[in-house]
Amino acid sequence: TQLLEQSPQFLSIQEGENLTVYCNSSSVFSSLQWYRQEPGEGPVLLVTVVTGGEVKKLKRLTFQFGDARKDSSLHITAAQPGDTGLYLCAGARYKYIFGTGTRLKVLA
Amino acid sequence: EADIYQTPRYLVIGTGKKITLECSQTMGHDKMYWYQQDPGMELHLIHYSYGVNSTEKGDLSSESTVSRIRTEHFPLTLESARPSHTSQYLCASSVEGIIEKLFFGSGTQLSVL
């Protein structure tokens, strides 16, 4: 049973468009992290959210943790080709559990 | 920046061969992990270690074994590789604190023919 489901699984958009990626679970997590992974590399941590309802911004990226700490979203404003990659959420319980991933491609 | 290194980056071998994937970190982290990842998919934890001489199996059953004789070194061994072992293997370490942060190596892409 997959504890963390991400949607959409694939997303291909034009440069300048906005998008939102979702990470959903029926389980409560003490914190949740978002990673970006480029082909041939390991994931790189983008942000950690801890408090229910918390919103964090990282330049054009906005991360939100659900009030009940079961879900999270990542919103990208004015996407650029450099945003292309695999986005993974990871929830912390006794150890980190990774989501199913969203593969984003931003076309120039 | 994280200093965690994996070698080799790519490995193509025949069925039945014994292989060892190397992972080293220079940050003095106690916790280290091995994840298996198929292309564009989620990461599955196969082994972890909370310190020297401590190793545990992860959530995904794996025929590989690991050892942790030194803090900085966490190699993964397959005694007899099979095509089903073809995958990307990612090593990570984490820093202690209120919120754990994982630092990943660049991975080893293993292909077993």
Backbone of each chain as ProteinMPNN parsed JSONL, in Angstrom:
{"seq_chain_A": "TQLLEQSPQFLSIQEGENLTVYCNSSSVFSSLQWYRQEPGEGPVLLVTVVTGGEVKKLKRLTFQFGDARKDSSLHITAAQPGDTGLYLCAGARYKYIFGTGTRLKVLA", "coords_chain_A": {"N_chain_A": [[0.855, -1.194, 0.0], [0.677, 2.135, -1.007], [1.703, 4.882, 0.775], [1.95, 7.589, 0.264], [0.59, 9.411, -2.198], [1.15, 10.977, -5.245], [0.061, 13.56, -7.445], [-0.278, 15.369, -10.524], [0.96, 12.385, -12.231], [2.542, 12.736, -14.435], [3.508, 15.72, -16.129], [3.408, 18.091, -18.596], [4.227, 21.197, -19.671], [4.022, 24.571, -21.009], [6.588, 27.055, -21.024], [6.268, 29.639, -18.634], [3.722, 29.071, -17.77], [1.549, 28.285, -14.962], [1.539, 25.833, -12.304], [0.365, 23.12, -10.24], [1.31, 20.664, -7.933], [0.342, 17.759, -6.223], [0.394, 16.061, -3.071], [-0.709, 13.405, -1.378], [-2.108, 11.702, 1.461], [-3.425, 9.216, 3.704], [-2.397, 9.126, 6.115], [-0.949, 10.681, 9.011], [1.74, 12.927, 9.185], [4.769, 13.897, 10.824], [6.389, 15.784, 9.713], [6.961, 17.113, 6.426], [8.682, 16.782, 3.388], [9.903, 18.232, 0.34], [11.48, 17.239, -2.616], [13.64, 17.716, -5.458], [14.594, 16.008, -8.337], [16.988, 15.554, -10.773], [17.673, 14.082, -13.992], [19.818, 11.286, -13.72], [20.913, 12.065, -11.333], [20.958, 12.392, -7.702], [18.132, 12.996, -5.481], [17.424, 16.364, -4.437], [16.993, 18.314, -1.606], [14.308, 20.574, -1.292], [12.506, 21.903, 0.45], [11.248, 21.867, 3.836], [8.302, 21.257, 5.579], [6.518, 21.735, 8.574], [4.495, 22.483, 10.392], [0.961, 22.2, 10.606], [-0.95, 23.626, 8.011], [1.052, 25.309, 7.308], [2.833, 27.546, 5.174], [5.335, 27.869, 2.803], [7.666, 29.763, 0.925], [9.763, 29.624, -1.89], [11.392, 31.392, -3.881], [9.905, 31.166, -6.943], [8.419, 29.041, -6.162], [5.879, 27.662, -4.161], [5.038, 26.149, -1.195], [2.771, 24.15, 0.609], [1.533, 22.836, 3.639], [-0.935, 20.595, 4.62], [-3.718, 21.28, 6.806], [-4.286, 19.165, 8.529], [-1.978, 17.79, 8.429], [-1.68, 15.741, 6.584], [-1.404, 16.024, 3.92], [0.067, 17.768, 1.122], [1.016, 20.509, -0.991], [2.593, 21.714, -3.958], [3.221, 24.604, -5.607], [4.06, 26.091, -8.613], [4.958, 29.086, -10.015], [4.879, 30.717, -13.109], [6.471, 28.823, -14.717], [9.718, 27.599, -15.634], [12.102, 26.287, -18.041], [14.229, 25.278, -16.545], [13.009, 24.25, -14.326], [12.306, 21.72, -14.871], [12.085, 18.294, -14.03], [12.022, 15.536, -11.662], [9.72, 15.579, -9.138], [9.519, 14.933, -5.768], [7.698, 14.094, -2.912], [8.167, 13.614, 0.601], [7.314, 12.018, 3.505], [7.633, 12.239, 7.029], [7.79, 9.736, 9.368], [8.572, 7.256, 11.449], [10.692, 6.954, 9.902], [11.704, 8.376, 6.737], [9.225, 8.372, 4.186], [8.77, 8.052, 0.787], [6.966, 9.735, -1.817], [5.034, 8.918, -4.808], [5.971, 10.391, -6.923], [6.232, 13.119, -9.281], [6.638, 13.785, -12.577], [7.889, 16.472, -14.179], [7.898, 18.454, -17.075], [9.052, 21.262, -18.624], [8.493, 23.168, -21.341], [10.32, 25.162, -23.618]], "CA_chain_A": [[0.0, 0.0, 0.0], [1.461, 3.342, -1.105], [1.199, 5.814, 1.764], [1.971, 8.936, -0.276], [0.248, 9.449, -3.61], [1.344, 12.277, -5.869], [-0.648, 13.778, -8.7], [-0.328, 14.288, -11.504], [2.17, 11.571, -12.343], [3.325, 13.398, -15.475], [3.004, 17.041, -16.464], [4.195, 18.779, -19.605], [3.611, 22.517, -19.827], [4.823, 25.583, -21.685], [7.249, 28.056, -20.185], [5.413, 30.749, -18.238], [2.475, 28.59, -17.164], [1.555, 27.919, -13.543], [1.144, 24.448, -12.077], [0.316, 22.648, -8.858], [1.524, 19.239, -7.722], [-0.277, 17.37, -4.956], [0.939, 14.914, -2.349], [-1.815, 13.06, -0.49], [-1.987, 10.493, 2.261], [-4.411, 9.039, 4.765], [-1.628, 9.089, 7.359], [-0.429, 11.943, 9.527], [3.194, 12.985, 9.231], [5.303, 14.942, 11.702], [6.878, 16.811, 8.798], [6.949, 16.671, 5.044], [9.717, 17.431, 2.596], [9.837, 18.168, -1.125], [12.767, 17.103, -3.276], [13.663, 17.699, -6.923], [15.634, 15.117, -8.841], [17.27, 15.675, -12.203], [18.116, 12.785, -14.535], [21.184, 10.878, -13.429], [21.369, 12.628, -10.071], [20.13, 12.094, -6.551], [17.196, 14.064, -5.103], [17.944, 17.492, -3.658], [15.944, 18.859, -0.746], [13.839, 21.926, -1.573], [11.883, 22.538, 1.613], [10.612, 21.043, 4.855], [7.187, 21.889, 6.275], [6.359, 21.048, 9.849], [3.258, 22.851, 11.078], [-0.257, 22.124, 9.807], [-1.32, 24.912, 7.435], [2.252, 26.109, 7.02], [3.133, 27.895, 3.785], [6.706, 28.346, 2.606], [7.948, 30.183, -0.45], [11.145, 29.541, -2.349], [11.352, 32.091, -5.175], [8.625, 30.959, -7.63], [7.793, 27.82, -5.641], [5.124, 27.824, -2.925], [4.753, 24.855, -0.6], [1.795, 24.222, 1.689], [1.271, 21.62, 4.392], [-2.339, 20.575, 4.981], [-4.028, 21.55, 8.207], [-4.246, 17.916, 9.286], [-0.629, 17.224, 8.196], [-1.781, 14.512, 5.798], [-1.216, 16.288, 2.516], [0.862, 18.947, 0.822], [0.999, 20.916, -2.387], [3.697, 22.521, -4.48], [2.748, 25.443, -6.695], [5.128, 26.8, -9.33], [4.477, 30.223, -10.796], [5.689, 31.059, -14.29], [7.464, 27.754, -14.826], [10.83, 27.763, -16.567], [12.699, 24.993, -18.414], [15.082, 24.813, -15.447], [12.185, 23.574, -13.314], [12.111, 20.344, -15.326], [12.657, 17.276, -13.155], [11.114, 14.68, -10.907], [9.432, 16.153, -7.83], [9.164, 13.893, -4.81], [7.422, 14.474, -1.533], [8.592, 12.592, 1.551], [6.727, 12.257, 4.813], [8.415, 11.695, 8.144], [7.157, 9.018, 10.481], [9.786, 6.85, 12.151], [11.7, 7.293, 8.909], [11.043, 9.043, 5.626], [8.525, 7.607, 3.159], [8.715, 8.882, -0.405], [5.79, 9.677, -2.658], [5.129, 8.241, -6.103], [6.709, 11.256, -7.828], [5.62, 13.838, -10.404], [7.657, 14.143, -13.572], [7.532, 17.741, -14.807], [8.692, 18.915, -18.206], [8.678, 22.612, -19.023], [8.955, 23.388, -22.713], [10.687, 26.558, -23.926]], "C_chain_A": [[0.891, 1.244, 0.0], [0.883, 4.367, -0.151], [1.09, 7.23, 1.228], [1.73, 8.902, -1.784], [0.446, 10.868, -4.137], [0.548, 12.349, -7.162], [-0.344, 15.18, -9.213], [0.98, 13.498, -11.542], [3.124, 12.189, -13.358], [2.685, 14.747, -15.784], [3.957, 17.693, -17.457], [3.518, 20.106, -19.908], [4.56, 23.446, -20.584], [5.451, 26.529, -20.663], [6.286, 29.212, -19.891], [4.1, 30.33, -17.595], [2.679, 28.314, -15.672], [1.127, 26.467, -13.395], [1.128, 24.15, -10.583], [0.459, 21.141, -8.833], [1.014, 18.899, -6.326], [0.362, 16.109, -4.392], [-0.073, 14.57, -1.262], [-1.601, 11.743, 0.233], [-3.159, 10.403, 3.235], [-3.731, 9.023, 6.133], [-1.148, 10.482, 7.737], [1.089, 11.857, 9.609], [3.653, 14.114, 10.146], [5.907, 16.079, 10.882], [6.846, 16.239, 7.393], [7.977, 17.465, 4.26], [9.401, 17.286, 1.113], [11.265, 18.146, -1.665], [12.572, 17.271, -4.78], [14.852, 16.849, -7.361], [15.775, 15.303, -10.338], [17.826, 14.35, -12.705], [19.572, 12.498, -14.206], [21.754, 11.423, -12.139], [20.489, 12.152, -8.924], [19.187, 13.243, -6.245], [17.893, 15.136, -4.266], [16.799, 18.111, -2.878], [15.615, 20.301, -1.129], [13.342, 22.616, -0.305], [11.382, 21.48, 2.575], [9.483, 21.857, 5.48], [6.836, 21.055, 7.49], [4.976, 21.274, 10.474], [2.069, 22.747, 10.133], [-0.663, 23.501, 9.314], [-0.142, 25.782, 7.033], [2.421, 26.337, 5.523], [4.56, 28.419, 3.726], [6.907, 28.691, 1.14], [9.441, 30.115, -0.709], [11.154, 30.083, -3.768], [9.981, 31.859, -5.822], [7.871, 29.721, -7.137], [7.112, 28.123, -4.305], [4.701, 26.454, -2.429], [3.747, 25.06, 0.527], [1.612, 22.853, 2.324], [-0.191, 21.677, 4.819], [-2.554, 20.772, 6.477], [-3.891, 20.311, 9.079], [-2.914, 17.187, 9.13], [-0.702, 15.868, 7.487], [-1.472, 14.752, 4.32], [-0.418, 17.575, 2.33], [0.727, 19.283, -0.651], [2.215, 21.766, -2.697], [3.159, 23.287, -5.676], [3.947, 26.171, -7.305], [4.5, 27.882, -10.189], [5.442, 30.497, -11.943], [6.836, 30.07, -14.48], [8.505, 28.048, -15.908], [11.417, 26.401, -16.912], [13.607, 24.418, -17.32], [14.319, 24.132, -14.328], [11.937, 22.114, -13.678], [12.799, 19.364, -14.385], [11.586, 16.422, -12.525], [10.947, 15.286, -9.514], [8.891, 15.061, -6.913], [8.82, 14.515, -3.472], [7.856, 13.315, -0.635], [8.041, 12.95, 2.921], [7.516, 11.559, 5.898], [7.5, 11.002, 9.143], [8.33, 8.531, 11.327], [10.979, 6.918, 11.206], [10.966, 7.875, 7.701], [10.45, 8.057, 4.626], [8.346, 8.517, 1.963], [7.43, 8.66, -1.182], [6.089, 9.056, -4.004], [5.807, 9.092, -7.165], [5.849, 11.913, -8.889], [6.734, 14.256, -11.34], [7.18, 15.362, -14.332], [8.488, 18.054, -15.953], [8.172, 20.278, -18.625], [9.332, 22.903, -20.37], [9.21, 24.862, -22.966], [9.838, 27.117, -25.069]], "O_chain_A": [[1.745, 1.408, 0.872], [-0.299, 4.698, -0.244], [0.239, 7.998, 1.676], [2.568, 8.42, -2.546], [-0.033, 11.835, -3.544], [0.38, 11.358, -7.873], [-0.168, 16.097, -8.411], [1.98, 13.906, -10.95], [4.341, 12.175, -13.179], [1.465, 14.896, -15.709], [5.152, 17.829, -17.196], [2.37, 20.137, -20.351], [5.738, 23.142, -20.771], [4.904, 26.762, -19.586], [5.584, 29.694, -20.78], [3.437, 31.14, -16.947], [3.799, 28.138, -15.192], [0.433, 25.929, -14.257], [1.777, 24.822, -9.782], [-0.181, 20.428, -9.605], [1.225, 19.649, -5.373], [0.804, 15.224, -5.124], [-0.276, 15.349, -0.331], [-1.004, 10.805, -0.296], [-3.8, 11.408, 3.544], [-4.388, 8.921, 7.169], [-0.967, 11.346, 6.88], [1.647, 10.85, 10.045], [3.005, 15.157, 10.233], [5.924, 17.223, 11.335], [6.721, 15.03, 7.202], [8.122, 18.673, 4.448], [8.726, 16.348, 0.691], [12.128, 18.913, -1.24], [11.494, 17.009, -5.314], [15.956, 16.961, -6.827], [14.797, 15.218, -11.08], [18.388, 13.578, -11.928], [20.446, 13.347, -14.387], [22.945, 11.268, -11.87], [19.417, 11.586, -9.138], [19.417, 14.362, -6.704], [18.816, 14.856, -3.501], [15.745, 18.4, -3.445], [16.505, 21.139, -1.272], [13.705, 23.757, -0.021], [11.122, 20.341, 2.186], [9.681, 23.009, 5.866], [6.855, 19.825, 7.444], [4.374, 20.348, 11.017], [2.16, 23.163, 8.978], [-0.719, 24.448, 10.099], [-0.322, 26.868, 6.482], [2.185, 25.442, 4.712], [4.945, 29.297, 4.497], [6.398, 28.019, 0.243], [10.262, 30.493, 0.128], [10.953, 29.345, -4.732], [8.977, 32.324, -5.283], [6.8, 29.401, -7.651], [7.698, 28.761, -3.431], [4.078, 25.686, -3.162], [3.849, 26.012, 1.3], [1.545, 21.838, 1.631], [-0.644, 22.703, 5.327], [-1.685, 20.47, 7.296], [-3.44, 20.39, 10.222], [-2.747, 16.083, 9.649], [0.098, 14.97, 7.75], [-1.298, 13.803, 3.557], [-0.252, 18.363, 3.261], [0.363, 18.43, -1.46], [2.781, 22.435, -1.833], [2.695, 22.689, -6.647], [4.743, 26.785, -6.595], [3.611, 27.611, -10.996], [6.66, 30.506, -11.764], [8.01, 30.433, -14.412], [8.213, 28.653, -16.939], [11.246, 25.449, -16.15], [13.732, 23.2, -17.194], [14.926, 23.498, -13.465], [11.409, 21.356, -12.864], [13.946, 19.569, -13.99], [10.398, 16.565, -12.815], [11.928, 15.48, -8.797], [7.933, 14.364, -7.246], [9.555, 15.358, -2.958], [7.902, 12.166, -1.077], [8.273, 14.046, 3.431], [8.004, 10.443, 5.719], [6.569, 11.598, 9.684], [9.038, 9.368, 11.887], [12.13, 6.936, 11.644], [9.736, 7.864, 7.658], [11.07, 7.056, 4.266], [7.831, 9.627, 2.095], [6.879, 7.56, -1.209], [7.23, 8.712, -4.312], [6.186, 8.569, -8.213], [4.858, 11.34, -9.343], [7.652, 14.981, -10.957], [6.182, 15.301, -15.049], [9.706, 17.936, -15.824], [6.993, 20.431, -18.943], [10.555, 22.883, -20.509], [8.411, 25.713, -22.575], [10.01, 28.272, -25.458]]}, "seq_chain_B": "EADIYQTPRYLVIGTGKKITLECSQTMGHDKMYWYQQDPGMELHLIHYSYGVNSTEKGDLSSESTVSRIRTEHFPLTLESARPSHTSQYLCASSVEGIIEKLFFGSGTQLSVL", "coords_chain_B": {"N_chain_B": [[26.809, 22.44, 1.008], [26.398, 18.989, 0.243], [28.546, 16.237, 0.916], [28.706, 13.48, -0.359], [29.407, 10.46, -1.829], [29.143, 8.256, -4.561], [30.178, 5.262, -6.088], [30.446, 2.738, -8.628], [29.265, 5.15, -11.127], [27.847, 4.11, -13.234], [27.093, 0.752, -14.066], [27.446, -2.184, -15.801], [26.801, -5.511, -15.899], [27.172, -9.118, -16.034], [24.813, -11.783, -15.451], [24.91, -13.432, -12.294], [27.289, -12.45, -11.327], [29.272, -11.108, -8.638], [28.839, -8.061, -6.958], [29.833, -4.872, -5.638], [28.559, -1.908, -4.465], [29.73, 1.281, -3.874], [29.626, 3.693, -1.222], [30.318, 6.726, 0.212], [30.653, 9.199, 2.756], [31.626, 12.425, 3.879], [30.818, 13.912, 5.975], [30.478, 13.113, 8.518], [28.087, 11.993, 9.319], [25.819, 10.037, 11.227], [23.628, 8.5, 10.425], [22.807, 6.503, 7.676], [21.602, 5.529, 4.419], [20.224, 3.254, 1.981], [18.572, 3.432, -1.052], [16.352, 2.133, -3.541], [15.514, 2.797, -6.863], [13.386, 2.805, -9.577], [13.288, 4.008, -13.013], [12.192, 7.321, -12.935], [10.447, 6.892, -10.867], [9.129, 6.274, -7.485], [11.191, 6.322, -4.471], [12.468, 3.485, -2.846], [13.142, 2.273, 0.322], [15.813, 0.194, 1.124], [17.896, -0.546, 2.807], [19.23, 0.542, 5.986], [21.251, 2.417, 8.306], [22.131, 3.284, 11.572], [24.472, 3.85, 12.682], [27.918, 2.893, 13.35], [28.438, -0.567, 12.934], [25.747, -1.065, 12.987], [23.036, -2.149, 11.214], [20.051, -2.308, 9.282], [17.236, -3.844, 7.672], [15.231, -2.392, 5.099], [12.03, -1.15, 3.933], [11.492, -2.357, 1.491], [11.956, -5.534, 0.306], [15.131, -6.933, -0.228], [17.76, -8.628, -1.913], [20.268, -7.849, -1.452], [23.118, -7.029, 0.642], [24.473, -5.11, 3.377], [27.123, -3.264, 5.003], [28.587, -1.647, 7.87], [31.26, -0.593, 8.85], [32.862, 1.539, 9.217], [32.164, 4.943, 10.035], [31.981, 6.637, 7.821], [31.549, 5.059, 5.608], [29.5, 2.975, 3.641], [28.91, 0.373, 2.16], [27.167, -1.537, -0.382], [26.316, -4.828, -1.207], [25.838, -7.275, -3.701], [25.589, -10.64, -3.929], [25.117, -12.391, -6.046], [24.294, -11.261, -8.921], [21.226, -10.548, -10.661], [19.017, -10.125, -13.535], [16.687, -8.937, -12.514], [17.641, -7.246, -10.624], [18.356, -4.959, -11.844], [18.431, -1.509, -11.753], [18.276, 1.836, -10.32], [20.456, 2.749, -7.734], [20.466, 4.52, -4.823], [22.335, 6.268, -2.459], [22.193, 7.709, 0.783], [22.706, 10.132, 3.382], [22.098, 11.443, 6.656], [21.598, 14.347, 8.693], [21.626, 14.945, 12.142], [19.079, 16.46, 14.11], [16.361, 18.752, 14.841], [14.715, 18.523, 12.659], [15.095, 16.057, 10.335], [17.387, 15.949, 7.668], [17.914, 14.736, 4.478], [20.711, 13.849, 2.542], [21.683, 13.143, -0.665], [23.625, 10.881, -2.683], [24.869, 10.744, -6.088], [24.014, 8.442, -7.215], [24.02, 4.997, -8.423], [23.681, 3.506, -11.465], [22.591, 0.454, -12.208], [22.859, -2.229, -14.401], [21.927, -5.421, -15.168], [22.721, -8.043, -17.169]], "CA_chain_B": [[26.75, 21.373, 0.024], [26.607, 17.665, 0.797], [29.694, 15.507, 0.396], [28.411, 12.058, -0.345], [29.9, 9.998, -3.121], [28.833, 6.877, -4.934], [30.87, 4.701, -7.243], [30.563, 3.514, -9.869], [28.038, 5.823, -11.56], [27.159, 3.165, -14.111], [27.678, -0.591, -14.02], [26.771, -3.188, -16.613], [27.454, -6.77, -15.59], [26.434, -10.317, -16.401], [24.118, -12.52, -14.391], [25.723, -14.29, -11.443], [28.465, -11.759, -10.804], [29.199, -10.427, -7.34], [29.179, -6.645, -7.099], [29.737, -3.998, -4.472], [28.345, -0.491, -4.744], [30.38, 2.036, -2.818], [29.033, 4.951, -0.787], [31.107, 7.361, 1.267], [30.304, 10.587, 3.083], [32.675, 13.069, 4.664], [30.152, 14.864, 6.856], [30.383, 12.562, 9.863], [26.703, 11.641, 9.65], [25.645, 8.689, 11.77], [22.583, 7.763, 9.71], [22.981, 6.33, 6.231], [20.488, 4.795, 3.816], [20.24, 2.832, 0.584], [17.263, 3.401, -1.701], [16.281, 1.613, -4.9], [14.585, 3.609, -7.632], [13.215, 2.561, -11.001], [13.283, 5.303, -13.698], [11.078, 8.237, -12.731], [9.505, 6.37, -9.871], [9.441, 6.623, -6.1], [12.326, 5.663, -3.84], [12.133, 2.444, -1.878], [14.231, 2.055, 1.272], [16.185, -1.207, 1.194], [18.755, -0.743, 3.984], [19.64, 1.746, 6.676], [22.19, 2.24, 9.411], [22.124, 4.417, 12.489], [25.816, 4.038, 13.2], [28.858, 1.796, 13.112], [27.992, -1.918, 13.306], [24.288, -1.096, 13.031], [22.376, -2.178, 9.911], [18.687, -2.827, 9.316], [16.566, -3.926, 6.38], [14.211, -1.381, 4.903], [10.66, -1.559, 3.634], [11.476, -3.189, 0.29], [12.827, -6.693, 0.452], [16.24, -6.911, -1.169], [18.73, -9.698, -1.738], [21.561, -7.237, -1.185], [23.534, -6.879, 2.039], [25.262, -3.907, 3.629], [27.964, -3.28, 6.19], [28.938, -0.312, 8.356], [32.432, -0.784, 9.702], [33.323, 2.893, 9.498], [31.073, 5.919, 9.95], [31.878, 7.309, 6.529], [31.492, 4.112, 4.507], [28.292, 2.14, 3.742], [28.826, -0.338, 0.884], [26.089, -2.479, -0.632], [26.836, -5.963, -1.959], [24.978, -8.313, -4.283], [26.448, -11.817, -4.09], [24.895, -12.987, -7.365], [23.377, -10.328, -9.571], [20.251, -11.045, -11.62], [18.382, -9.024, -14.285], [15.694, -8.25, -11.681], [18.335, -6.254, -9.793], [18.574, -3.758, -12.646], [17.745, -0.377, -11.136], [19.187, 2.847, -9.786], [20.652, 2.625, -6.291], [20.825, 5.824, -4.265], [22.8, 6.283, -1.075], [21.919, 8.987, 1.434], [23.03, 10.254, 4.801], [21.278, 12.505, 7.243], [22.155, 15.082, 9.809], [20.771, 14.97, 13.325], [18.508, 17.758, 14.411], [14.92, 18.726, 15.049], [14.176, 17.992, 11.408], [16.131, 15.311, 9.636], [17.583, 16.295, 6.264], [18.611, 13.7, 3.729], [21.62, 14.257, 1.483], [21.812, 12.001, -1.553], [24.655, 10.783, -3.69], [24.387, 10.826, -7.471], [23.419, 7.175, -7.595], [24.652, 4.019, -9.307], [22.727, 2.87, -12.366], [23.029, -0.926, -12.392], [22.183, -3.034, -15.424], [22.371, -6.811, -15.138], [22.306, -8.651, -18.444]], "C_chain_B": [[27.078, 20.021, 0.682], [27.802, 17.016, 0.138], [29.431, 14.027, 0.576], [28.628, 11.518, -1.748], [29.544, 8.536, -3.338], [29.658, 6.468, -6.145], [30.508, 3.231, -7.399], [29.263, 4.248, -10.181], [27.194, 4.9, -12.421], [27.876, 1.824, -14.047], [26.82, -1.535, -14.837], [27.52, -4.497, -16.401], [26.58, -7.933, -16.027], [25.804, -10.985, -15.185], [25.086, -13.406, -13.615], [26.952, -13.637, -10.856], [28.203, -11.171, -9.42], [29.62, -8.98, -7.528], [29.063, -5.934, -5.761], [29.596, -2.567, -4.943], [28.881, 0.304, -3.561], [29.623, 3.328, -2.501], [29.872, 5.491, 0.362], [30.638, 8.781, 1.495], [31.349, 11.146, 4.044], [32.103, 14.043, 5.681], [30.035, 14.358, 8.293], [28.981, 12.188, 10.293], [26.618, 10.22, 10.178], [24.672, 7.86, 10.93], [22.893, 7.701, 8.216], [21.925, 5.366, 5.71], [20.838, 4.35, 2.405], [18.799, 2.766, 0.089], [17.407, 2.787, -3.085], [15.207, 2.393, -5.637], [14.561, 3.172, -9.087], [13.01, 3.902, -11.7], [12.028, 6.126, -13.465], [10.072, 7.826, -11.692], [9.936, 6.74, -8.455], [10.67, 5.866, -5.601], [11.829, 4.635, -2.834], [13.339, 2.194, -0.985], [14.542, 0.567, 1.357], [17.102, -1.511, 2.384], [18.979, 0.592, 4.67], [20.53, 1.392, 7.857], [22.165, 3.485, 10.269], [23.497, 4.636, 13.129], [26.677, 2.822, 12.912], [28.312, 0.5, 13.714], [26.486, -2.038, 13.484], [23.743, -1.086, 11.614], [21.013, -2.819, 10.065], [18.159, -2.917, 7.891], [15.451, -2.893, 6.312], [12.867, -1.977, 4.552], [10.584, -2.506, 2.447], [12.467, -4.326, 0.471], [13.913, -6.675, -0.622], [17.183, -8.055, -0.862], [20.122, -9.151, -1.463], [21.846, -7.218, 0.312], [24.374, -5.624, 2.167], [26.137, -4.131, 4.845], [28.288, -1.848, 6.577], [30.061, -0.476, 9.382], [33.019, 0.56, 10.107], [32.169, 3.856, 9.309], [30.875, 6.426, 8.535], [31.571, 6.372, 5.368], [30.312, 3.154, 4.686], [28.098, 1.389, 2.417], [27.664, -1.32, 0.831], [26.597, -3.568, -1.554], [25.71, -6.869, -2.455], [25.864, -9.512, -4.568], [26.331, -12.43, -5.487], [23.834, -12.151, -8.087], [22.468, -11.026, -10.579], [19.624, -9.873, -12.363], [17.348, -8.251, -13.459], [16.317, -7.205, -10.759], [18.631, -4.974, -10.561], [17.741, -2.603, -12.107], [18.774, 0.703, -10.831], [19.241, 2.701, -8.275], [21.195, 3.957, -5.768], [21.212, 5.671, -2.799], [22.521, 7.665, -0.483], [22.437, 8.955, 2.865], [22.215, 11.403, 5.358], [21.94, 13.084, 8.474], [21.158, 15.096, 10.95], [20.253, 16.376, 13.568], [17.024, 17.614, 14.649], [14.234, 18.13, 13.831], [15.317, 17.314, 10.663], [16.199, 15.753, 8.179], [18.406, 15.211, 5.6], [19.481, 14.321, 2.646], [21.913, 13.022, 0.636], [23.084, 12.069, -2.38], [24.038, 10.818, -5.076], [23.828, 9.505, -7.988], [24.331, 6.289, -8.423], [23.555, 3.387, -10.147], [23.272, 1.485, -12.699], [22.19, -1.613, -13.457], [22.778, -4.431, -15.386], [21.825, -7.522, -16.363], [22.046, -10.154, -18.298]], "O_chain_B": [[27.931, 19.94, 1.566], [28.051, 17.214, -1.051], [29.88, 13.408, 1.541], [28.1, 12.05, -2.724], [29.63, 7.706, -2.433], [29.813, 7.231, -7.099], [30.284, 2.544, -6.402], [28.246, 3.978, -9.541], [25.966, 4.914, -12.341], [29.104, 1.764, -13.982], [25.62, -1.669, -14.599], [28.715, -4.593, -16.682], [25.404, -7.761, -16.348], [26.221, -10.769, -14.047], [25.964, -14.047, -14.193], [27.596, -14.208, -9.976], [27.081, -10.794, -9.081], [30.629, -8.697, -8.174], [28.304, -6.337, -4.879], [30.411, -2.073, -5.722], [28.539, 0.042, -2.408], [29.057, 3.968, -3.388], [30.107, 4.802, 1.355], [30.27, 9.486, 0.555], [31.879, 10.438, 4.9], [32.819, 14.903, 6.193], [29.557, 15.071, 9.175], [28.703, 12.076, 11.487], [27.259, 9.311, 9.651], [24.871, 6.659, 10.746], [23.199, 8.712, 7.583], [21.421, 4.511, 6.438], [21.643, 4.982, 1.721], [17.932, 2.145, 0.706], [18.453, 2.906, -3.723], [14.121, 2.624, -5.106], [15.595, 3.169, -9.756], [12.596, 4.861, -11.049], [10.922, 5.676, -13.766], [8.963, 8.359, -11.644], [10.946, 7.412, -8.243], [11.124, 4.904, -6.221], [10.893, 4.886, -2.074], [14.436, 1.931, -1.478], [13.652, -0.239, 1.628], [17.08, -2.624, 2.909], [18.929, 1.644, 4.034], [20.563, 0.258, 8.335], [22.178, 4.605, 9.76], [23.662, 5.491, 14.0], [26.224, 1.849, 12.31], [27.801, 0.475, 14.833], [26.003, -3.008, 14.068], [23.956, -0.121, 10.879], [20.827, -3.742, 10.858], [18.579, -2.163, 7.012], [14.817, -2.562, 7.314], [12.593, -3.145, 4.829], [9.707, -3.367, 2.398], [13.648, -4.114, 0.749], [13.629, -6.427, -1.794], [17.386, -8.414, 0.298], [21.059, -9.923, -1.262], [20.944, -7.37, 1.136], [24.924, -5.132, 1.181], [25.924, -5.065, 5.619], [28.271, -0.946, 5.739], [29.839, -0.495, 10.593], [33.593, 0.708, 11.186], [31.281, 3.602, 8.495], [29.744, 6.625, 8.093], [31.352, 6.837, 4.249], [30.14, 2.581, 5.762], [27.213, 1.738, 1.636], [27.234, -1.86, 1.85], [27.235, -3.281, -2.568], [24.767, -7.18, -1.727], [26.796, -9.415, -5.365], [27.312, -12.924, -6.043], [22.634, -12.327, -7.876], [22.878, -11.966, -11.259], [19.683, -8.74, -11.884], [17.151, -7.054, -13.672], [15.61, -6.379, -10.182], [19.11, -4.003, -9.977], [16.517, -2.692, -12.012], [19.972, 0.523, -11.047], [18.213, 2.548, -7.615], [22.234, 4.446, -6.211], [20.512, 5.033, -2.012], [22.607, 8.672, -1.185], [22.583, 7.894, 3.471], [21.704, 12.235, 4.609], [22.711, 12.433, 9.18], [19.958, 15.246, 10.723], [20.926, 17.36, 13.261], [16.486, 16.506, 14.659], [13.298, 17.339, 13.949], [16.358, 17.915, 10.398], [15.164, 15.911, 7.531], [19.462, 14.819, 6.097], [19.041, 15.213, 1.92], [22.337, 11.988, 1.152], [23.562, 13.147, -2.733], [22.819, 10.913, -5.217], [23.24, 9.454, -9.068], [25.286, 6.758, -9.043], [22.613, 2.803, -9.613], [24.286, 1.355, -13.384], [20.96, -1.578, -13.414], [23.985, -4.605, -15.55], [20.613, -7.592, -16.567], [21.69, -10.816, -19.273]]}, "name": "protein", "num_of_chains": 2, "seq": "TQLLEQSPQFLSIQEGENLTVYCNSSSVFSSLQWYRQEPGEGPVLLVTVVTGGEVKKLKRLTFQFGDARKDSSLHITAAQPGDTGLYLCAGARYKYIFGTGTRLKVLAEADIYQTPRYLVIGTGKKITLECSQTMGHDKMYWYQQDPGMELHLIHYSYGVNSTEKGDLSSESTVSRIRTEHFPLTLESARPSHTSQYLCASSVEGIIEKLFFGSGTQLSVL"}
